[in-house]
């Protein structure tokens, strides 16, 4: 499982900074009573990336996309698969 520290390390290597605030925001609902590990359905998609850009700036888009791709691959997603557009699409893809 991708951890907060693993995401931050990957961002440091790829983007020159750990971008902690982006990773914390993406995984904000992890472990909550409502979502537990199914938190990814909330922000791990294209709409979540766009919201990250609005909140944290342009650089956050690439950081968020990399975070999401790393997590999606853990769920069996492959790069030739469609990238989830929003929460409903994420769930329809069976990734929730």
Secondary structure, 3 states (H helix, E strand, C coil): CCCHHHHHHHHHHHHCCCCHHHHHHHCCCCCCCCCHHHHHHHHCCHHHHHHHHHHHCCHHHHHHHHHHHHHHHHCCCCCCCCCCCCHHHHHHCCCC
